[in-house]
Amino acid sequence: MDRPSSSLESRRAERSLAESRRAEKSSMKTRIWTGVIGLPLLIFILYTGGFILVIGVAILAFVGTMEYTRAINKMIRPKINVILMTVLTVMLMITIKLDYYFLMPVLLVAFIIIFCYEILSGNVGIQRGSATLMGLIYVPIMFGHLFLFETVNKGAYYMWLIFVIAFTTDTAAYFIGKSIGNRKIAPLISPKKTIAGSVGGVIVAALCTVLYGTILSSYFSFVLPWYLYLVVGVFGSIAGQCGDLTASMIKRKAKIKDFGTILPGHGGILDRFDSILFIIPLIYIFAKLTIGIA
């Protein structure tokens, strides 16, 4: 009597596995096509710079901020005020673009505005105000640092380094983790990420960063010691993975799969740029520290 039931369960499991594999292949194809279209557009924006870069970064920051706000509003009551969040985002982005040295005072003003709003609205508690402030630092200020590379000598070379580290880390961590990964690095946050994938991502990113530096030295007369590339590759990769896990933490708490749907196969802006956000300020600091060496 048990054999037919066991056979039926086996066939169901096989069908489920086959459907899962088809869905994964379809998702991968969508991701690839999005990359084929999106990567040249990203390269164009970064290479062109100037007004095009301002518009591109502003769109990323605005959409990313809205994605963050929607996710957080699934978790807290009262909800973040979208209008207030938008006004403060614009204020901070303009400040970073016009005069970076005013960023801290303007951020402090934003802090005051946020909690004055909390008091006047009769809210008892700091949860919404803290979430609003975190969102401003997490999205527009992080993205806004892309503006600053135009103020650095040969800043484009540093800016490209952000994406070299982020993309090589993501790619290596995915394939290495899928091939040999077993132990999970943060199972409660992102069950699919493994220690092997994480370590592999750091190693590959560091090596690719050194290779990137070698290419700059050989063909673009931009020379930095190889060990500096190695160090920034390691720390940049670690920062990027922390950015990825931070986004996963927010999504898991909000009980959502993706932040948005604007990038088919990838999700929202924060789904694709989560690791990049954490790498941007790190590379800017690296640029400021090494500007007199190159």
JOZI-V387559 format. One record per backbone hydrogen bond with DSSP energy under -1.0 kcal/mol. CO is the residue of the C=O (numbers start at 1). NH is the residue of the N-H. If there is no record, write none. Layout:
co->CO nh->NH
co->CO nh->NH
This chain:
co->2 nh->6
co->3 nh->7
co->4 nh->8
co->5 nh->9
co->6 nh->10
co->7 nh->11
co->8 nh->12
co->9 nh->13
co->10 nh->14
co->11 nh->15
co->12 nh->16
co->13 nh->17
co->14 nh->18
co->15 nh->19
co->16 nh->20
co->17 nh->21
co->18 nh->22
co->19 nh->23
co->20 nh->24
co->21 nh->25
co->22 nh->26
co->23 nh->27
co->24 nh->28
co->25 nh->29
co->26 nh->30
co->27 nh->31
co->28 nh->32
co->29 nh->33
co->30 nh->34
co->31 nh->35
co->32 nh->36
co->33 nh->37
co->34 nh->38
co->35 nh->39
co->37 nh->41
co->38 nh->42
co->39 nh->43
co->40 nh->44
co->41 nh->45
co->42 nh->46
co->43 nh->47
co->44 nh->48
co->45 nh->49
co->49 nh->53
co->50 nh->54
co->51 nh->55
co->52 nh->56
co->53 nh->57
co->54 nh->58
co->55 nh->59
co->56 nh->60
co->57 nh->61
co->58 nh->62
co->59 nh->63
co->60 nh->64
co->61 nh->65
co->62 nh->66
co->63 nh->67
co->64 nh->68
co->65 nh->69
co->66 nh->70
co->67 nh->71
co->68 nh->72
co->69 nh->73
co->71 nh->74
co->72 nh->75
co->72 nh->76
co->81 nh->85
co->82 nh->86
co->83 nh->87
co->84 nh->88
co->85 nh->89
co->86 nh->90
co->87 nh->91
co->88 nh->92
co->89 nh->93
co->90 nh->94
co->91 nh->95
co->92 nh->96
co->93 nh->97
co->94 nh->98
co->95 nh->99
co->99 nh->102
co->100 nh->103
co->102 nh->106
co->103 nh->107
co->104 nh->108
co->105 nh->109
co->106 nh->110
co->107 nh->111
co->108 nh->112
co->109 nh->113
co->110 nh->114
co->111 nh->115
co->112 nh->116
co->113 nh->117
co->114 nh->118
co->115 nh->119
co->116 nh->120
co->117 nh->121
co->118 nh->123
co->119 nh->122
co->126 nh->130
co->127 nh->131
co->128 nh->132
co->129 nh->133
co->130 nh->134
co->131 nh->135
co->132 nh->136
co->133 nh->137
co->134 nh->138
co->135 nh->139
co->136 nh->141
co->139 nh->143
co->140 nh->144
co->143 nh->146
co->144 nh->147
co->147 nh->150
co->148 nh->151
co->152 nh->155
co->155 nh->159
co->156 nh->160
co->160 nh->164
co->161 nh->165
co->162 nh->166
co->163 nh->167
co->164 nh->168
co->165 nh->169
co->166 nh->170
co->167 nh->171
co->168 nh->172
co->169 nh->173
co->170 nh->174
co->171 nh->175
co->172 nh->176
co->173 nh->177
co->174 nh->178
co->175 nh->179
co->176 nh->180
co->183 nh->195
co->186 nh->189
co->186 nh->190
co->190 nh->193
co->193 nh->185
co->194 nh->198
co->195 nh->199
co->196 nh->200
co->197 nh->201
co->198 nh->202
co->199 nh->203
co->200 nh->204
co->201 nh->205
co->202 nh->206
co->203 nh->207
co->204 nh->208
co->205 nh->209
co->206 nh->210
co->207 nh->211
co->208 nh->212
co->209 nh->213
co->210 nh->214
co->211 nh->215
co->212 nh->216
co->213 nh->217
co->214 nh->218
co->215 nh->219
co->216 nh->220
co->216 nh->222
co->225 nh->228
co->225 nh->229
co->226 nh->230
co->227 nh->231
co->228 nh->232
co->229 nh->233
co->230 nh->234
co->231 nh->235
co->232 nh->236
co->233 nh->237
co->234 nh->238
co->235 nh->239
co->236 nh->240
co->237 nh->241
co->238 nh->242
co->239 nh->243
co->240 nh->244
co->241 nh->245
co->242 nh->246
co->243 nh->247
co->244 nh->248
co->245 nh->249
co->246 nh->250
co->247 nh->251
co->248 nh->252
co->249 nh->253
co->250 nh->254
co->251 nh->256
co->263 nh->266
co->263 nh->267
co->267 nh->263
co->268 nh->272
co->269 nh->273
co->273 nh->277
co->275 nh->279
co->276 nh->280
co->279 nh->283
co->280 nh->284
co->281 nh->285
co->282 nh->286
co->283 nh->287
co->284 nh->288
co->285 nh->289
co->286 nh->290
co->290 nh->293
co->290 nh->294
